[in-house]
């Protein structure tokens, strides 16, 4: 017996609990190899394998289509897929090996064979209701009209979802290169506007949305309308909303439009606002108030209010009875001579206690060396006595 064969047999005799612990430490390719060691391991680690299938990634290529087509025809495994990510790797190569027909304007022709082939796959992935669209790079000039781009994936996805009448539970448009501060813009000239107004999209696909994430620059009226359209038709069910604006030029008018969505009110439970710049605290306050009775968690990061009225924001949030978690970081306000400064909380270095009776206290992030912190630029708090915590933030805020 070879040493390798002996080791394999020894592993196969381990208790199932240990086999699961080993399998949990492996990435997907290694887990697949591990499962082929013997039938005992194959059967024991099946739940771990199923976990990997909950989230799958494709670049819409022919190779990916063939793999996912095989998966979708397996009745036992196809029902496990819950989330589909469309990611063309860092080169943003989408749909290679397939023929994609474009109009002279750059819009994809719909319907067409390549989309219909993917439509058949998604139709069989019956529990896939969450979708993530990725983009890493924005080219210096306009894309050639006949090139398939990450912006085209919005048209591909929406046309398929409308055709198969698939409800959407989560949608994330993540046009942000991992590890980079800047975001890419959304090229709406590649998005088929008619799909957004299709009755099936509004009543079947969009009305079931529970979570929306937008990470792209909002640069013009088209971007405002795009975001507002999704939120307007999803607001009956929408629970989680994330914006990363990268200080796009139209964040302020977008916030104004969102502040008007009061009837019926939003019922957000979780809200993340990052890298935004608004002129008026009143627009932000009205927007927050639409979820006053339901908001549980809020994060504000690298966000600027021209009027500097962060104290009013904290006091407004102190009235939100459902709020149990808040985090803020690098909040900014305009100083005299139109300069901007970071809001900081110096009193927290001396007194981080929120409520002395249960012993709750703030966590905070400092700017400067850990051994000699100079400025508290981020604050986090989770728990009871949220009204006290927010009143203290209003009292401690300095700029």
N, C-alpha and C positions, 0 to 999 in steps of 0.2 A: 504494500500500500504506500503511495507517495505521501510525503509530508503534507502537501496541499490537500489531498483527499482526506487525510486524517484530521486536519484542522476543520474542514467542512463538516465532517461527521460529528466532531466535538461541538461545534456551534449548533448543529441541529438538535442536540440533546439538551440545550439550555431551556430553562422554564420560559413559558410564553411571555411573562412579565419582563424578563431580561431581553428577549428578542424584540419586544416593542420599544424598550428603552434604546437599544442599539439602532433600530430602524428610525426612531425619531431624531437621531443625530445626523442622518444622512440626507443629502440633497436628492432631488428626484432621480437623476441617472444612477447614482450609487444605490439608492433604494431599489430600483428596478433590477440591478445586478444582484443585490443581496437576496431579493425574493426568488431568484432562480437557483439558489443554493440547494434547496430541497422543498418538498411539498409542505412540510410542517411550517417552514418559514414563509413560504408563499401564502399559505392560508392565514397564518397568524398576523402578517403585516398588511393584509388586504385593507383594513380600515385606514392605515397610513397612506396607502396608495390612493384610496378614494379621496382623501383630504387634498392631495395634490391636484386631483381632477376638478376640484371646485372652481379653481381659477386657471384658465388657459389663455395663452397668448398666441396671436397670429400676426403675420405681416401681409396677409391676404394673397400670398404667393401660391403658385400651382402646387409646390411641394407641401405647403401647409394645408392647402385645400384637400389634398389626397389623404393626409394623415387624419385630419379632423372628420373627413367623410367616413373613414373606417370607424373612428370612435363613435360617430353619431349613429351608425348602424348597429352598434352593440347595445341592446336594450338594457342590459344591466348597468353599463357604464355611462351611457349618454345622459341619463337622468341625473347624474351627479354634478354635471357642469352647471355652475350658477353665474359665473362671471366670465366675460370675454373681453380681453384687452387687445386692441389693434395697435401694434407698435412696430414700426419699420426699422428698428435698431437705430443707432446714432446717425446712420446715413440717411434716414427717412426714405428707405426704399420700400415702396408699397406695390404689391400685386405683380411681382416679377413672374414671368412664365405664362401669364394670362394676357389675353388681348382685351384692352379697354378702349372703348369708343368714346371720343369727346366731340362736342360741338366746337365750332371755331372760337366761341367765347371762352372755352376751357371747361365748361360744365360737362359732367359725364352724361352720356345718353342713357336715359332710363325708359323702359327696361332694356337690358342687354344680357347676352349669354353669361358673361363672367359674374355679374351680379346674381343672376338666377341660379348659378351653380352654388354660390355661397348661400343663397336663400334656402336651397334644399337642405344644406347642412344645419343651418340655424333652426329651421323648422323642426328637425329631429332632436335638437337640444332643447327639450320641452321646458326645462326649469331654468334656462339661462335668461335672466331678466336684469342683469347688471352689466354695464358696458363702460369701458375706459378707452378713450382715444388719446394717443400720445403723439407729440411732435417735438423734435429736438432742435431743429435749425430753421431759421428764416433766411431764404436766399437774398442776395443783394438786389437782384432784379426780379421781375415777374417770372413765374414758372412758364415753360413752354406749354401751349394750350393742350398738347397731346401727352403730357407727362402726368402720371397718376401720383398725387401728393397726399400727405396726411390730411390736408383740408378736404380732399375728396372723400375721405372716409366717413365724414358726416353724411354726405349724400348717399353713399353706399349703405351705411347702417340704417338711416331713416327709411330709405326706399324698401329695404328688406323688412323692417319691423312693421311698416304699414301694410305691406303685401301679405304678411303672415298674421297680422293683427296681434302682435305680441305686446303685452303690457310691459312697461319699463319700470323697474323698481329703483335703480340707481343709474345715474349718468354722470360721467366725469370727462371733461375735456381738458386734458393736461398738456398744454402746449408750453412746457417748461423743461429745459434741459436739466437732468439731475445734477445737483451740486453747483448750479449756476444761479446767480441772483436774478438775471433778466429773464423775461418771458418772451415768447414769440407771439406775433399778432395772428389773429384769425382772418384768413382771406375769404371773406364772404362772397366774393365773385365766384368761388368754387362750390358754394353751397346752393343747392336747388331750393329757391325760396318757396316754390309751390308745395314742397313736401311739408314745410312747417305749418302750412295752412290747410293741409288735407284734413277733412273731417275725421277720418280714422285715426290720424296722428293725435288730434286734439282729444277725442273722446276715449280712445282705446289705449294709446301708447303713453301720452303725456299725463293724463289725469290720474295715473296710478303712481307717479313719481314720489318716492319718499326721501331721496337724497340727491342733491345736485352739487357738483363741484365745477367751478369755472376758474381755470388758471390760464389766462391770456390777457393781452392788453386790450382794453376797450378804448378804441381810438376815434370812433365816429358814431354817427347816429345809427348806422346799420348794426354796430356792435351792441348799442343800447337796446335796440328793438329785439335783437336775437336773444339777449339775456332775459329781458322783460317778458318776452313771449313764453319762454319755458316756465318762468316763475308764475306768471298769470294763470296758465292752464294747469299748473301742478299744485297750486296753493291749498287746495282742499285736503291734500294728503301729505304735503311736504313737511318733513320733520328736521332734516339736516341740510344746511346751506353753507357752502364754502366759496369765498371769493379771494383770489390772489390777483390783484389788478396790475401790479408792477407800475403803479403811478401813471396809468394811461390817461390820456388827455380828457377823456369823457367820464371819469369816475363820478365827478360832482353832479353832472346832469343825470347820470344813471341813478345815483342815490336819491335825487329829487323825484324821479319817476317811481322808484320803489316806495318812497315815503307816501305816495298817493294810493297805494294798494291797501286800503283800509276796510273795504266792504266787498266780500267778507274778509275779515282779518286773516293774516297768516297765523299759523299755529306751530311755528318753529320750536323745536326742543333744543337744537344745537346750532350755533352760528359762529363762523370764523370769518373775520374780515382782515385782510392782510394787504399791505402796500397800496393803500388808498389815500386819496387827498380830496377832502370836501371843504367847501367854503363855510357852510352853515351847520352848526350843531343841531339846529331845529330839524333839518332833513333827516339826520341820523336818529334823533330822538323819536320822530314820528315813525320811522321805519322800525325801530326797536319796540315801540309801544304796540305795534300790531301783533306782537307775540308776548305781550306782558303776562298773560295768564299761563303760558305753556313753556317759556324758555327755561331750560335747565342748565345749559352750558354755553359760555361765550368766550371767544378768544379775539383780542384786538392786538395786532402786531404791525409795527412800522406804519402806523396810520396817523394822518395829519388832519387836524381841524384848523382851518384858517383863523377862526375866531378865538381859538385857544380855550374853548369852553369845556374842557375835560371834567372839571368839577361838576358841571351840570349833568354830564353823562353819568358819572358815578352816582350822583344823587337820584337820578331817574332810575337807574338799575336797582337801587336799594328798595324800590317799591315793587320789584318783581318777586312775588311770593314763591314761585317755583324754582328760582335760581339757586343752584347748589355748587356751581363751579365757575370760576372766572380766572382768566390769565390775560395779562397785558404786558406788552414789551415794546420799547422804543416808540412810545407815543410822542407825537410832535405837535407843536403849536407855533404860530407866527409871532415873532417878537417885533418890537419897534424896528423901523427901517426895513421892513419886509424880510427880516432874517428869521430863520426857523431854529427852534431849540427843542431839545428832548425833555419831556416831562420826567422828573425823577422824584424819589420818595425818601429823602434823607432820614426822616424820623424812624423808618423801619430798622435802620442799623442799631438804634438805641432800644426800640420797643416793637418787636414783631408780634406781640400778643394781640389776638383779636378779641377773645372773650376769656377772662381769667377763670371763670367757674368751670367750664369743661376743659380749659387749657388749650384751646385752639389758637393757632398762630399762622401768620403768613409764611410762605416760602418766597424767596426772592433771588433775583439774578443781579450781579454787580458788574459794573464796568471798571476795569482796573485789575491789578494783581489780587489773587485770592487772599494773600497774607496782608494786603493793604487796600481793601476795597474803598473806592472813592464815591461811586455813584450807583444808586439802586435804579436800574433801568427796566427791570422786569419784576412783576409780582404775580404770584399764583396763590389761590385759596380755594379749598374744597371743604364743604361741611355746613354745619348749622351756623346760625347767627350771621347770615350773609348780609343782612341789613347793616349790622354793626361794622362788618368788614368794609363795605362800600362807603359808609359814612367816614370811616377812617382814611380810606384812599382819597376821598374828596378833601379831607382835612390835610393830609400829608402831601398832596400833589404840589410840586414846585417846578417852576421853569424860569 
